[in-house]
Amino acid sequence: MLEGQKTEEKESEKGTVKIGYVQWASAEASTHIVEEVLEEKMGYNVELSVLQTGGMYQATADGEIDAFVCSWLPDTDKNYWEKHGDKLVELNNNYLHAQIGLVVPKYVTIDSIAEMKDYPDKFDKRIVGIDPGAAEMIVVKDKTMPNYGLEDWDLEESSGPAMTAELGRAIEKEEWVAVTGWKPHWKWAKYDLKFLKDPDLTMGDGEYIKSMGRPNIKKDLPEVASFLENYQVTTEQLSSVMLTIQNGKDPKKAAEEFVKNNEEVVNEWIPNK
């Protein structure tokens, strides 16, 4: 049995598709769009599981879940990809031009991670992180911090929502704060932020988000696999759903609204539509 939150099962003639995701704003929004299309447009039941990154890769490789749409490559999820990639089925890049990095408010007067060590008091010698199993946390701890002389700083473990809450509190007081951040995410629309430059590319040089399937997904669930090969969202599309969720709407309702208002786009994803 997988750990994590699961949706209630509903009967469906086509059966159940099991989708995993990590609790990042972009992953939540994208996964619920996929859920809505599979259920309401294609006639499947969908069961969602919220997992840590490593558990999501493991469960898909083992066939416990059918797919996920939040694989960050080539750098963020590199370790998990190297461990499980030979069993996974690559379906398509569903989002281009993604990025991870250390993010600060624009009023912070430095522009590079290399400068952080000169301002320990301003940053309180800490970086506000997310869940400890997240690939970005591992990269920051094992590569970025040692590379830029930040070994004695604290990388605080929290969650995506807790990180953005801490970011918001600091901005209200105009305090310096650095967080593990990424694009796409709703915080870029709400706050004036910037990535600190990473001159040694410890976190890579740009990312894409890919859909992954379990072994034999194309044989066992050919229509689902074809849909996921077609599925791709733009920054504007994904941001609209993320912002709707952040403003208080239930993720399933936000996805339902998006699918209803973007019928032409959705029909391009559905095989033989």
GIKAUR-V759950 format. One record per run of one state. SS is the DSSP state (~ for helix, > for strand, _ for the rest). FROM is the first residue (numbers start at 1). TO is the last residue. Records with the same first field share a line. If there is no record, write none. Layout:
SS: FROM-TO / FROM-TO
This chain:
_: 1-15 / 22-24 / 42-44 / 51-52 / 62-66 / 74-77 / 85-88 / 106-111 / 124-125 / 129-134 / 148-153 / 157-159 / 173-177 / 184-186 / 191-192 / 196-196 / 198-206 / 214-216 / 221-221 / 231-234 / 247-250 / 262-262 / 270-273
>: 16-21 / 45-50 / 67-73 / 89-105 / 112-112 / 126-128 / 154-156 / 178-183 / 193-195 / 197-197 / 207-213
~: 25-41 / 53-61 / 78-84 / 113-123 / 135-147 / 160-172 / 187-190 / 217-220 / 222-230 / 235-246 / 251-261 / 263-269
